[in-house]
């Protein structure tokens, strides 16, 4: 099982971040039905007001769970993800993707 952590940096301004969130509201139910998908959730910073917190007000973080890298690659080729990318292209600056595995696996 792979965990994907993607940071999606949007253009400054809450309307850009909200446009991406609104697009994910359409895409998430479709992604969760994909073969090999075990989780797909967009997250934003919580205003915890603690000194040790790092915040990124123009970022959305995706936590994804995929059975294999092949499933992840197939996900990126789906029509609904291509449509999502088209909807958000004017609001997204860049995306940083980390594909992670369990460091303590047996």
C-alpha positions in Angstrom: 0.0 0.0 0.0 1.3 3.4 -1.0 0.5 6.7 0.7 0.6 9.8 -1.5 1.1 13.2 0.0 0.5 15.9 -2.6 0.9 19.6 -1.8 -1.1 21.7 -4.3 0.0 25.3 -4.2 -2.6 27.7 -5.5 -2.3 31.3 -6.6 -2.7 33.8 -3.7 -6.2 34.5 -2.8 -8.9 32.5 -1.1 -10.9 32.3 -4.4 -8.2 30.3 -6.1 -7.9 27.8 -3.2 -11.7 27.6 -3.0 -11.9 26.9 -6.8 -9.6 23.9 -6.4 -11.6 22.7 -3.3 -14.8 23.0 -5.3 -13.3 20.9 -8.1 -12.2 18.2 -5.7 -15.8 18.1 -4.4 -16.8 16.8 -7.8 -13.8 14.5 -8.3 -13.4 12.8 -4.9 -16.5 10.5 -5.2 -15.4 9.4 -8.6 -11.8 8.7 -7.5 -12.9 6.7 -4.5 -14.6 4.3 -6.9 -11.4 3.7 -8.8 -9.7 0.3 -8.7 -6.9 0.3 -6.2 -8.0 3.5 -4.4 -8.2 3.1 -0.6 -8.5 6.8 0.3 -8.5 10.2 -1.3 -8.9 13.3 0.9 -8.1 17.0 0.4 -7.0 18.8 3.6 -6.3 22.4 4.5 -4.6 24.0 7.5 -6.5 24.1 10.7 -6.1 27.4 12.6 -4.8 25.8 15.8 -3.0 29.0 16.8 0.0 27.1 18.3 3.6 28.3 18.0 4.9 25.1 16.5 2.5 24.9 13.6 3.6 25.6 10.0 0.8 26.9 7.8 0.4 27.3 4.1 -2.8 29.3 3.4 -2.5 28.9 -0.3 -2.0 25.1 -0.2 -4.3 22.1 -0.3 -2.8 18.8 0.9 -4.0 15.5 -0.6 -3.7 12.3 1.4 -4.2 9.4 -1.0 -3.9 5.6 -0.4 -3.2 3.5 -3.5 -2.6 -0.3 -3.8 0.2 0.2 -6.3 2.0 2.8 -8.3 0.2 1.4 -11.4 -3.1 2.2 -9.8 -1.9 5.8 -9.1 -0.7 6.1 -12.7 -4.0 4.9 -14.0 -5.8 7.4 -11.8 -4.0 10.3 -13.4 -5.2 9.2 -16.8 -8.9 9.0 -16.0 -11.3 11.4 -17.7 -12.5 12.9 -14.4 -8.9 13.8 -13.4 -8.2 15.3 -16.8 -11.4 17.3 -16.3 -10.3 18.3 -12.8 -6.9 19.5 -14.1 -8.7 21.6 -16.8 -11.0 23.2 -14.2 -8.2 24.2 -11.9 -5.3 25.1 -14.3 -5.7 28.8 -13.8 -5.7 28.5 -10.0 -2.8 26.1 -9.4 0.8 27.3 -9.3 2.5 23.9 -8.7 2.1 20.5 -7.2 4.6 18.6 -5.1 4.0 14.8 -4.9 5.5 12.4 -2.4 4.9 8.7 -2.8 5.5 7.1 0.6 5.7 3.6 2.0 5.6 2.4 5.6 9.0 2.9 7.1 8.4 0.2 9.7 7.0 -2.5 7.4 8.1 -6.0 8.1 
